């Protein structure tokens, strides 16, 4: 079933729903939860929960919200809630793990890419939780991952850098090029020229609709093939 964008998605108990890059848009996360409330679905965030937040404290709010619903999904009528690690979570962890509390290259890289230095101390309380987030989830012949897969590299040999950072040659390929994998559901690469656009292809679906600048968060129901958006 080829995924398709729809304004009237359906959700059934047990469905797996993946969501693209949030980047501190806690307002869109709340709208997403309202849309999925009491559907009994499994919710999966594909990474980049943080950085480039439009409102001060947005990253902390998103981390608090996601951790809260992960701890008690039943409170929101969800079967489960999980999240993957994206490149922005990795940059944040590298900043946390830098040698001192002084300004370092790792902190500079994180801030240069939208990290909120004024929230750094508060966000550090979530560091160990973020560190435990998986890099990908496989469901039969589909992989859910933040950035994508390195073509022609077995899944077990994909590096962390591949999984959270890769763009080319992954994006320009037809077949995924990884044995046993037919489709990849990912984020990481928004279309800056077409805000909110979803790149839907036979072999992959890019759910990063640039929420931080477009105001549009995109999700995908793996069981129905429906791609949907909240604004």
C-alpha positions as CSV (number, residue, x, y, z in Angstrom):
1,X,0.0,0.0,0.0
2,X,1.6,3.3,-1.1
3,X,1.2,6.0,1.6
4,X,-1.0,9.0,0.7
5,X,-1.7,12.4,2.2
6,X,-5.3,12.7,3.5
7,X,-7.3,15.3,5.4
8,X,-9.4,12.5,7.0
9,X,-7.1,9.9,8.4
10,X,-8.5,7.0,10.3
11,X,-7.0,5.5,13.5
12,X,-7.7,2.1,15.0
13,X,-6.5,0.5,18.2
14,X,-3.1,-1.0,17.7
15,X,-2.1,1.1,14.7
16,X,1.5,2.4,14.6
17,X,1.6,6.2,14.0
18,X,5.0,7.9,13.4
19,X,5.5,11.6,13.6
20,X,8.2,13.8,12.1
21,X,10.5,16.4,13.5
22,X,8.9,18.6,16.3
23,X,11.8,21.0,17.0
24,X,10.3,22.5,20.1
25,X,6.7,23.1,18.8
26,X,4.9,22.0,21.9
27,X,1.7,23.7,20.6
28,X,1.7,21.2,17.6
29,X,2.5,18.3,19.9
30,X,-0.6,19.1,22.0
31,X,-2.7,19.3,18.8
32,X,-1.3,15.9,17.7
33,X,-2.2,14.4,21.1
34,X,-5.7,15.8,20.9
35,X,-6.1,14.2,17.4
36,X,-4.9,10.8,18.6
37,X,-6.5,10.9,22.1
38,X,-8.4,7.7,22.9
39,X,-7.5,6.0,19.6
40,X,-5.4,3.3,21.2
41,X,-2.6,3.7,18.7
42,X,1.1,3.3,19.3
43,X,2.8,6.7,18.8
44,X,6.4,7.0,17.7
45,X,8.3,10.3,17.4
46,X,11.1,10.1,14.8
47,X,13.6,12.3,16.6
48,X,14.6,16.0,16.7
49,X,12.1,16.8,19.4
50,X,14.4,19.7,20.3
51,X,16.2,22.8,19.0
52,X,15.0,25.7,16.8
53,X,12.0,26.3,19.1
54,X,10.0,29.3,18.1
55,X,9.1,30.1,21.8
56,X,11.4,30.4,24.7
57,X,11.4,27.2,26.7
58,X,9.8,25.2,23.9
59,X,12.4,22.5,24.0
60,X,11.9,21.9,27.7
61,X,8.1,21.8,27.3
62,X,8.3,19.3,24.5
63,X,10.7,17.0,26.4
64,X,8.4,17.2,29.5
65,X,5.3,16.5,27.4
66,X,6.8,13.5,25.5
67,X,8.3,12.0,28.6
68,X,5.0,12.4,30.4
69,X,2.9,10.6,27.8
70,X,5.6,7.9,27.4
71,X,5.4,7.2,31.2
72,X,1.5,7.0,31.1
73,X,0.1,6.6,27.6
74,X,-3.1,5.2,28.9
75,X,-3.9,8.5,30.5
76,X,-4.3,9.8,26.9
77,X,-5.9,6.7,25.5
78,X,-2.8,5.6,23.7
79,X,-1.4,2.1,23.6
80,X,2.3,3.2,23.9
81,X,4.5,6.2,23.2
82,X,8.1,6.0,22.1
83,X,10.7,8.3,20.5
84,X,13.9,7.8,18.5
85,X,17.1,9.8,18.8
86,X,17.7,12.4,16.1
87,X,20.8,14.4,15.2
88,X,19.7,17.3,17.4
89,X,19.4,15.0,20.4
90,X,22.8,13.6,19.6
91,X,24.3,17.1,19.3
92,X,22.8,17.9,22.7
93,X,24.2,14.8,24.3
94,X,27.6,15.6,22.8
95,X,27.3,19.1,24.4
96,X,26.4,17.5,27.8
97,X,29.3,15.1,27.5
98,X,31.9,17.7,26.7
99,X,34.9,17.9,29.0
100,X,33.8,20.9,31.1
101,X,31.0,23.4,31.7
102,X,33.0,25.9,29.7
103,X,32.1,26.8,26.2
104,X,33.3,23.9,24.0
105,X,33.2,23.0,20.3
106,X,30.4,20.5,21.1
107,X,28.3,23.2,22.8
108,X,29.1,25.6,20.0
109,X,27.9,23.1,17.4
110,X,24.7,22.5,19.2
111,X,23.9,26.2,19.7
112,X,24.8,26.9,16.1
113,X,22.2,24.4,15.0
114,X,19.4,25.9,17.2
115,X,20.2,24.7,20.7
116,X,18.8,26.9,23.4
117,X,21.7,27.6,25.7
118,X,19.5,29.4,28.2
119,X,17.6,26.0,28.7
120,X,20.8,23.9,28.8
121,X,20.9,23.3,32.5
122,X,17.2,22.4,32.7
123,X,17.4,20.2,29.6
124,X,20.4,18.3,31.1
125,X,18.0,16.7,33.6
126,X,16.6,14.7,30.6
127,X,20.0,13.7,29.2
128,X,20.0,10.1,30.5
129,X,16.4,9.6,29.2
130,X,17.5,10.9,25.8
131,X,20.6,8.7,25.8
132,X,18.3,5.6,26.1
133,X,16.2,6.5,23.0
134,X,16.8,3.9,20.2
135,X,18.2,4.9,16.9
136,X,15.7,2.9,14.8
137,X,12.7,0.5,15.0
138,X,12.1,-2.2,12.4
139,X,8.6,-3.5,11.6
140,X,8.8,-6.3,9.2
141,X,10.3,-4.8,6.0
142,X,9.9,-1.2,7.1
143,X,12.4,0.8,9.2
144,X,11.5,3.9,11.2
145,X,14.6,6.1,11.7
146,X,15.4,9.7,12.0
147,X,17.6,10.4,8.9
148,X,17.6,7.3,6.8
149,X,19.9,4.4,5.9
150,X,23.2,4.2,4.2
151,X,22.5,2.3,0.9
152,X,24.1,-1.1,0.5
153,X,25.0,-1.4,4.2
154,X,23.3,-4.2,6.2
155,X,21.0,-2.8,8.9
156,X,23.1,-4.2,11.7
157,X,26.2,-2.4,10.3
158,X,24.6,1.0,10.0
159,X,26.4,3.5,12.2
160,X,24.9,6.1,14.5
161,X,26.1,8.8,12.2
162,X,24.3,7.0,9.3
163,X,21.0,6.8,11.2
164,X,20.8,10.3,12.5
165,X,22.7,12.3,9.8
166,X,22.6,10.7,6.4
167,X,21.1,12.5,3.4
168,X,22.8,11.5,0.3
169,X,23.0,9.0,-1.3
170,X,19.9,7.8,0.6
171,X,17.5,10.5,-0.6
172,X,18.2,10.3,-4.3
173,X,18.0,6.5,-4.5
174,X,15.0,4.4,-5.7
175,X,15.2,1.1,-3.9
176,X,16.5,1.4,-0.3
177,X,19.5,-0.8,-1.0
178,X,19.4,-2.6,2.3
179,X,18.7,-6.3,2.4
180,X,15.2,-7.1,3.8
181,X,14.1,-3.4,3.9
182,X,11.5,-2.2,1.4
183,X,10.6,1.2,2.9
184,X,12.0,3.8,5.3
185,X,9.9,6.2,7.3
186,X,12.1,9.1,8.3
187,X,12.5,12.8,8.9
188,X,15.6,15.1,9.1
189,X,15.3,16.8,5.7
190,X,12.6,19.5,5.3
191,X,11.8,21.2,2.1
192,X,12.6,24.9,2.8
193,X,11.3,26.0,-0.6
194,X,7.9,24.4,0.0
195,X,7.0,24.7,3.7
196,X,4.9,21.8,4.9
197,X,5.5,19.6,1.9
198,X,5.6,15.8,2.5
199,X,7.9,13.8,0.3
200,X,6.0,10.5,-0.3
201,X,7.8,7.9,-2.5
202,X,7.4,4.1,-2.9
203,X,10.5,3.4,-1.0
204,X,10.4,6.1,1.6
205,X,8.3,8.7,3.3
206,X,9.9,11.9,4.7
207,X,7.8,13.2,7.6
208,X,9.9,16.3,8.3
209,X,7.5,19.1,7.2
210,X,9.7,21.8,8.8
211,X,7.4,22.3,11.8
212,X,9.7,25.0,13.3
213,X,9.2,27.3,10.3
214,X,6.0,25.9,8.6
215,X,3.9,25.4,11.6
216,X,2.9,22.0,10.2
217,X,3.6,18.7,11.9
218,X,3.3,15.5,9.9
219,X,2.3,12.0,10.9
220,X,1.9,8.6,9.2
221,X,-0.3,5.7,10.1
222,X,1.7,2.6,9.1
223,X,-1.4,0.4,9.2
224,X,-3.6,2.5,6.9
225,X,-1.0,4.2,4.8
226,X,-2.5,7.6,5.7
227,X,-0.2,10.6,5.9
228,X,-1.8,13.5,7.9
229,X,-0.9,16.9,9.3
230,X,-1.7,19.1,12.2
231,X,-1.3,22.9,12.0
